[in-house]
C-alpha cells in the first residue's frame, strides 16, 4: 500500500497530527449510524454498519419491501448513499444518477435524475464490464466519476452541475470504473486502463471548483509518483532516488499500468491517504523485464 501525506503531496512515513483535515461534512454524516454516507462506510473503509435492528436472530425474516431499477442491465458495483430520508445511487454506463426520497415505506420517489452524455466508444476499453463504484457526497455536493473519466460535481438538492473536470483520455485506454474519496477540500480519483498500456495515477481535484491540485503516478521518477526517496523505506532502508525507474527496462515505465480503480482509505489522525495499485502493463510478463 502507498501512503501519501496530503498536506505536502509526498509519499512519507511521517504522520501529521491534523484531524481537522478530514472533511467535516463527511465526518458528521458518517458519524450517524442511521446514514450510509460514503461508499466505504467511513474513512477507515470498514464497510460495517453499527445498526443492530437486523441481527443473526431475525435476519431470516427479511422480505423485499420495494425495488428500484436504474434501467441499466449491466454490473452495479457502487453502494447507494443514504443520508436521512434521501438516497443517491448511480448506474453502470451511461452512469445515470438518481436522488430518491425513501421516507415512504411503500417505495421511493424520484427527486431528480442526472443523465450524462458520453461517447459510447468508451465501452470497449472498459474492464471488466461497464461498472462504476459509486458516488460520494460532502454537504450539498455529490461527486460522480463517469466512465469517460469526467469528474462531475452535482448539487445534491437539485442535481444541477456545479463543475466538471476531465481526468483522462479513453482514446488512450484511460477509463473510470473505480473509487472516489473526498478528503478535506479535495476529491481524490483513481483511473483504470492498465490492460491498454496506460500509465495510471491518482489525482486530487479541489472540491470547490474542480481544478487539479496534484497527481501521483503509479510508476516513474520520484517527482511524478510524489515520493520522498529518503523517507520511503524498503526492508528497513531508504529506497533511494528514482527507485521505480530502476525496476523497468528503458522507458517501459511510460506504459507501466498500475491501475488505481480501488479501493482507498484515509486516516484523519495521521493525515495519511492509503491506496493500492493494480497489475503492471503490458499484461504478459514475458514482455517486461
N, C-alpha and C positions, 0 to 999 in steps of 0.2 A: 504494500500500500504506500502511496505517496502522501506526505504531509506538507501542506502549503500554508505558511503563515500569511494570512490575508493582509495584514497591516503593511507588510513590505513587499508582498508578492514573491517571496523567496521560499524555496524548499529549505526547511530548517528544523532542527530538533529543539530549538529554544521555544518554550511555552510562554506566550504573552498573557498575563493575567488581566483580561479585559472582557468580562462577561457582558458588559453593556453593548458589545459589538454585535451580539445576536439581534436579529430584527425583533423589536418589541411587539409588533403586531402578531408575528408568528409565535413568539413565546406566549403571549396572552391567550391566543386561540388554542394552541396545543396544550396549554396547562389545564383546560377544561375537558375532562374525560368524556363529556357528552358530545364533543366535537370530534371529527376526524379531519384535522385542519391542514395536514400535509401528507404527501404520499407515504412517507416513512413513519408516520405516526408522531414522531418528534425528531429533533435534530440528531439524536443518538441512533436513529434508524432501527429501533427495536420492533416496530410494527406490532405492538402489543397494546390492546385496549384494557384499561383498568375497570371498565364496566363489568358488573357481575350479575346482572339480572338473568342473563343466559349463562348457565353453568353445566357441569357434567351430569347433573341430576335431571335437568329438564330440556336439554338440547334436542332430545329425541322427539319432543312435542312440537318443534318448529314447523310452521307451514308457510307457504307463499302468501304474502299479504298483497303485493302488487308487483308488476313488472313494467320496465320501461325499455323500449327499443331505440337505439340510436339510428336505426335504418341502414347500418353498415354491417355487412355479413363477413367481416374479417376479424382477426385476432384483436382482443381488447385486453391490454396489459397494464392499464392505469387504474388506480383506485378512485372511486368518487370522493370528492372533498365535501365534507359536511360541516357547516357552521350554523348552529341553531336550527331553524326550520328550512334552511336553504342548502341545496345540494348542487355541486358543479361536477360535470363529467364531460369527457370528450371521447371521440371515436377514433378508430383507425383511419387511414387515409379516406376521405379528404380532411380529417381532423375537425369535424363539426364539434362545437362546444355548446352545451346546454346548461342553463340555470333553472333549477326546479324548486318549486315550493312543495315541501314534503310534510306540511303541517296536518293535512287531511289523511287519516288512516286509510281511507278508501283508495288513495292513489295520488300521484304527483300532478302538479300543474306547471306547464312550461311558462317560465317568466320571460326568457329570451333565448334566442339561438344565434350563434355566430357560425357562419359558413365561409371558411377561407377559400380563395380562388388559387388553385395550384396547378402547375403543368403536370399532367398525368405521366409524363416521361420519367418522373422521379421514381415511379413504382418499380420498374425493372432493376433498379440499382439499390433497392432496399433489401436488407437481410435482417431477420428472416420473417417473412410476411410484412404487411404494412402497419406494424404495430406502433403504438405510442405509449409511453409510460406515465402519462397523466399530466394534468395541470397542477400549478401551485398558486398559493394566494398569500398576500400580505396586505392587511387592511382592506382597502377598496380596490386593489389591483390584482387581477387574475392573470397569470402568465401561462401562455401556450407556446410550445415548441412545435412548429409544423414539420411535416416530412421533408419539405424542401429546404430546411434549416432556418426558415424565417422565425424569429422570436417575436412574439406579439404580446403586448400588454393591453388588457381589456379592462374597462370599468366594470367592476363586479356587480354593480347595481343595474346597469343598463346594457352591458355587452358591447358598448361602443369602443372603438380602437383608441388607445392613448398614444402608442408609438409602435414602430416596427424596427427590427434590426435583422440583417442577413448574416448568418454565421458561416455559410459555406456555399459551395457550388455543386449541385447534383450532376452537372455535366462532367465533373472530375471524379464522381463517385461519392461525393460527400452528401450524407443524408442525416436526418434526425429521427431516432427511434427511442431515445433514452431519457436520461434524468435531467431535471431542472432543480436547482436548490437556491432558495432566497436566504442570503446571509447579510445582515445589516442593511446597507443601501445598495447591495449588489445582487444580480441574478446570475448564477453560475450555470453554464450549459455545456454538455458534452457533445460529442459528434460520433457518427458511425461511418464506416467505409473502408476498414482495413482489407476487406476482400478485394478491393479495387486499387490497392496501392496508394491509399490516401495517407498522408502524414497527419495523424489525429492529434487532438488537443482538448483542453477545457478552457473556456473563455468566460470572463466576467463582464457583465454589462451593468451600467448604472440604472438602478430601478426607476429613477426619476424621469429619465429621458431616453434610455436605450443606447446611449453612447458607450463605446467599448472602453473598458478600464484596463484589462490585461488579458493575456493569452499564454497558456503554458502547454507546450507541445509534449508529446509522449517520448520523443527522441530528438537528438540534435545537440548543438552546442549549449553550454550552460545558460547562456543568455536567452535562449529560446525555451528551454524547459524550466526556467526560473529556479535554478538550483545553485546553492552555495556549495562549491566543491570542498570547502574546508569544514563545513558544519554538517554535511551529509555523510553518514557513516555506513560502511560495509565491512562486516566481520571485525568491528572494533576500530577501524582505521578510516580516515577521510578518503573519499573516493578519488580525489584529485581532479585537476582541470579537464573539462570536456570528456569525462569518462564514458559518456554514451557513444561518442563518435568512435571510440576505440573498439567497440563491440560490433561494428559494421565494417563491411568491405567497401572501400571507396566512398561513393556518395549514395549507397543504398539506403541510408537513413532518410533520404528525401522522399522515399515511398514506403516508409517503415511500418505503417499500420498503427497498432496500439489504440484501437477504438476505445472511446470513453462513454459508452452508452449507459453504463450504470454498474453499481449504484454509488451513492456518495453520502457522507455524513459530516457532521460538524460538532466540535467541542467548544461551546461558548466560554468555558472557564480558561482553557488553554489558547483559545482563538486559533484553532487548527482545523483545516478542511482536509478530509480524507477521501481518497478515491483510488480506484484501481483501473488498470488498462487491460485491453483485450489482446487478441492474437497479433503477432507481428505480420508483416507483409514483405515479400509475397508469401502466400499461404504455404506453398510447397517448400519445406525446409531445405531441400536439395538445391534450391536456387539462392539460398542465403548462406553466408559463412557460418 
